Every structure is written in C-alpha cells, then in structure tokens.
Amino acid sequence: MSSRELILGRVRRALADVPRDDTPYERAVRRDYLREHGGLDAAETVELLAENLADYRAIVHRCEDGELPELLAGLLAVRSSRTVLTPPGLPPHWLAAADATRVPDRASSTADELDRVDSVVTGCALAVAETGTLVLDGSPDQGRRRITLVPDHHICVVRVPEQVVSSVPQALERLDPARPLTWISGPSATSDIELDRVEGVHGPRTLEVVLVTGSGDQPERT
C-alpha cells in the first residue's frame, strides 16, 4: 500500500459515520460578509489607498494628467534609468519628456534581457484601497506579466478615482477572471527565518505608484 492510499484510507475511516451533505457549494458557503468597510467616499478611498501603499513601502506620487510626463521623466532621471520598458498600449505622452531609451514589450525577450532593463512603466486595471494592492490584467497599457516581475524598478500609474475600489470583493466584480491577473502589494519582499526582510527577490525592488487625476486615457482591453 502506498503512502497516498494509506492516508486516503484513514480519511475514509474517519468520515465513515459523518452524514452525507449534498448542499450545493453556493449555499453551503456564506457570502454575507461586508463588501467594504467604513463607507468612505471617493476622496477618502484614494487617501486610504495612498496610506496602505506607503505602508507596504511603495513610493507614492500624485499629479494631474498634464504633469505626468514631467513627473515620470523626473522619476526615471533620479534613478539614472537609461532604458525603460514600455507596454504596447502605453499612452505616448506619458514618456514624452523622458530621455531614457524605450524598450518594447516583445514576446521573444529573455529573462536576461528583461533583467538588464533599468525601469518599466505601466498602467493598471484597478487598485484596492483597503489592501494597498495594484491589479494588472495584461491590458495594452500593462503588457505581459513578466515585464513587471523581472526589472528592478516598476512605476505604475493609477487613474484616480476611477480605477480605485475600496475592497477585494468590489475589485473581483470588475475584473475578468479569464485574464492573467497580477496582484501587487508593495515591492517584492520576503523574510528569512530570522525575519530579516529582503526586497527584490520575487519582483521589483522598488515600486513607485503615481496617482494621477484628470486623465482621459483609457486603453481598451484586448
């Protein structure tokens, strides 16, 4: 008898006297939890997002749409970024003031090539205020999942308040589960057994989030 058969046999014996429950999963699992907490208005929800992003050690910036090109150019210049990876649907004016060389999102790019890129700039699908989470779904302004996981520096632009929701349940209602969803809560981080925090192991070491108001750019999903 294999270990698998031995364990399953013990489970069957333990459940032998348990009455069969044919209740459908949808009725057996309660879904009456709160969809959000606190009843915040749009401005308060954005403030909560900024607070939780910073708590996760993301660097938060704010600007109007017309100020975005100069802000992004400044963020790239501060890091001396010579190359910036750009998704195919990134609004052209976002990087109009930047001096860095654009690197397109190519299917043929290797992990080593992506690792040599200094920065990546993307939009997002949604941001969740209660958890300080950014959600990317592979839309044209976000590109492939790997371009936000390999480069060491990620700048993510969030249009506020339209792309901000209060809670995860609200986010799930607006997201397409068939798309490649990436949920990001702060820069990549892990801790060893002594709780020493190390950033950049599973993704970017530095995450900068730009909360931009007044943006008319709404790239279509494909």
C-alpha positions in Angstrom: 0.0 0.0 0.0 1.4 3.4 -1.0 1.5 6.4 1.4 -1.2 8.0 -0.6 -3.5 5.0 -0.3 -2.7 4.8 3.4 -3.7 8.4 4.0 -6.9 8.3 2.0 -7.9 5.1 3.8 -7.5 6.9 7.1 -9.6 9.8 5.8 -12.4 7.4 4.7 -12.5 5.7 8.0 -12.6 9.0 9.9 -15.5 10.1 7.7 -17.4 6.8 7.8 -20.0 8.0 10.4 -20.4 11.5 9.0 -23.8 12.1 7.3 -23.6 12.9 3.6 -24.1 16.6 2.9 -25.4 17.3 -0.6 -25.9 21.1 -0.1 -24.6 23.0 -3.1 -21.4 24.9 -2.6 -23.1 28.2 -3.3 -25.5 27.7 -0.4 -23.0 25.9 1.9 -20.5 28.8 1.9 -21.9 32.0 3.3 -21.4 35.1 1.2 -22.9 37.7 3.5 -19.7 39.4 4.5 -19.2 43.1 4.1 -18.3 44.3 0.7 -16.4 47.2 2.1 -15.6 48.8 5.5 -16.3 52.3 6.6 -18.4 53.6 3.8 -15.7 56.0 2.5 -16.3 58.5 -0.2 -14.1 58.6 -3.4 -11.6 61.1 -2.0 -11.3 59.2 1.3 -10.9 55.9 -0.6 -8.0 57.3 -2.6 -6.4 58.6 0.7 -6.7 55.1 2.2 -5.0 53.6 -0.9 -2.1 56.0 -0.7 -1.7 55.3 3.0 -1.7 51.5 2.5 0.6 51.7 -0.5 3.1 53.6 1.6 2.7 51.1 4.5 3.8 48.4 2.1 6.9 50.6 1.2 5.7 51.6 -2.2 6.7 55.2 -3.1 3.6 57.3 -3.8 3.4 60.3 -6.0 0.4 62.5 -7.0 -0.1 64.7 -10.1 -2.6 66.0 -12.6 -2.6 64.4 -16.1 -0.8 67.3 -17.6 2.0 67.0 -15.1 2.5 63.2 -15.6 5.2 63.4 -18.4 7.5 65.6 -16.4 6.9 63.6 -13.2 7.8 60.3 -15.0 10.8 61.9 -16.6 12.0 63.1 -13.2 11.5 59.7 -11.6 13.5 58.0 -14.3 16.2 60.6 -14.1 16.6 60.2 -10.4 17.4 56.5 -10.9 19.6 57.3 -13.9 17.5 55.0 -15.9 18.9 54.7 -19.4 16.3 52.2 -20.6 12.6 51.9 -19.8 10.4 49.0 -20.8 7.0 50.1 -22.3 3.9 48.1 -23.0 2.4 48.4 -26.5 -0.6 50.4 -25.4 1.1 52.9 -23.0 -0.2 56.4 -23.8 2.5 58.0 -25.9 2.5 61.3 -24.0 3.3 59.6 -20.7 7.0 59.3 -21.6 7.2 62.3 -24.0 9.6 64.2 -21.6 11.8 61.2 -20.7 15.3 60.8 -22.1 15.5 57.0 -21.5 15.5 54.7 -24.5 12.2 52.8 -24.9 12.4 49.1 -24.9 9.2 47.5 -26.4 7.4 44.5 -24.7 8.5 41.7 -27.0 7.4 38.0 -26.7 10.9 37.0 -27.7 12.6 38.9 -24.8 14.6 36.6 -22.5 14.7 36.9 -18.7 18.3 38.1 -19.0 17.3 40.9 -21.5 14.5 42.0 -19.2 16.8 42.0 -16.2 19.1 44.5 -18.0 16.2 47.0 -18.3 16.5 49.8 -15.8 12.8 50.6 -15.3 9.3 49.6 -16.5 6.3 52.0 -16.7 2.8 50.6 -16.8 -0.8 51.5 -16.1 -3.1 49.2 -14.1 -6.5 47.6 -14.2 -7.5 48.5 -10.6 -6.2 49.5 -7.2 -7.7 48.2 -4.0 -7.6 50.8 -1.2 -8.2 48.5 1.8 -5.3 46.3 1.0 -3.0 48.7 -0.9 -3.0 46.4 -3.9 -2.5 47.1 -7.6 -4.1 44.7 -10.0 -2.7 44.3 -13.6 -4.6 42.2 -16.1 -2.3 42.2 -19.2 -4.2 45.0 -21.0 -2.2 47.0 -23.6 -1.1 49.7 -21.1 0.2 46.9 -18.8 1.8 44.4 -21.1 2.9 40.9 -20.3 3.1 39.8 -16.6 6.8 39.2 -16.7 7.8 42.7 -17.6 6.6 43.9 -14.2 8.4 41.0 -12.4 11.9 41.0 -13.8 13.1 44.6 -14.0 14.2 46.1 -10.7 12.1 49.3 -10.8 8.4 49.5 -11.6 6.4 52.7 -12.0 2.7 52.1 -12.0 0.2 54.8 -13.0 -3.2 54.7 -11.4 -6.0 56.9 -12.6 -7.9 58.3 -9.6 -10.6 58.0 -8.6 -12.0 55.9 -11.4 -9.5 53.0 -11.1 -9.7 52.8 -7.3 -12.1 50.5 -5.4 -12.5 50.1 -1.7 -12.2 46.3 -1.3 -11.3 43.0 -2.8 -14.9 41.9 -3.4 -15.5 45.1 -5.3 -12.4 44.5 -7.4 -13.4 41.0 -8.2 -16.8 42.2 -9.5 -14.9 44.5 -12.0 -12.2 42.1 -13.1 -12.3 39.4 -15.8 -11.2 36.1 -14.2 -10.1 34.8 -17.6 -7.4 37.4 -17.8 -3.8 37.0 -16.4 -4.3 38.9 -13.2 -1.3 40.0 -11.2 -1.9 41.3 -7.7 0.8 43.6 -6.3 1.0 44.8 -2.7 4.2 46.8 -2.4 7.7 45.9 -3.8 8.7 42.3 -3.9 9.7 41.2 -0.3 10.4 38.1 1.7 11.9 37.3 5.1 14.1 34.6 6.3 13.7 32.5 9.5 15.2 35.4 11.5 12.7 37.8 10.0 15.3 39.8 8.1 13.4 41.5 5.2 14.9 41.3 1.8 13.3 43.1 -1.2 13.6 42.3 -4.8 13.6 38.5 -4.6 10.3 37.8 -6.5 10.0 41.0 -8.5 10.9 44.7 -8.5 12.9 46.0 -5.5 11.4 49.5 -6.0 7.7 50.1 -6.7 6.6 53.7 -7.4 2.9 54.5 -7.8 1.7 57.6 -9.4 -1.9 58.6 -8.6 -3.0 60.8 -11.5 -6.2 62.8 -11.7 -7.8 64.2 -14.8 -6.6 61.5 -17.2 -8.6 60.9 -20.3 -6.5 57.9 -21.5 -8.5 54.7 -21.1 -6.7 52.0 -23.2 -9.0 49.3 -24.4 -8.6 45.7 -23.2 -7.8 43.0 -25.7 
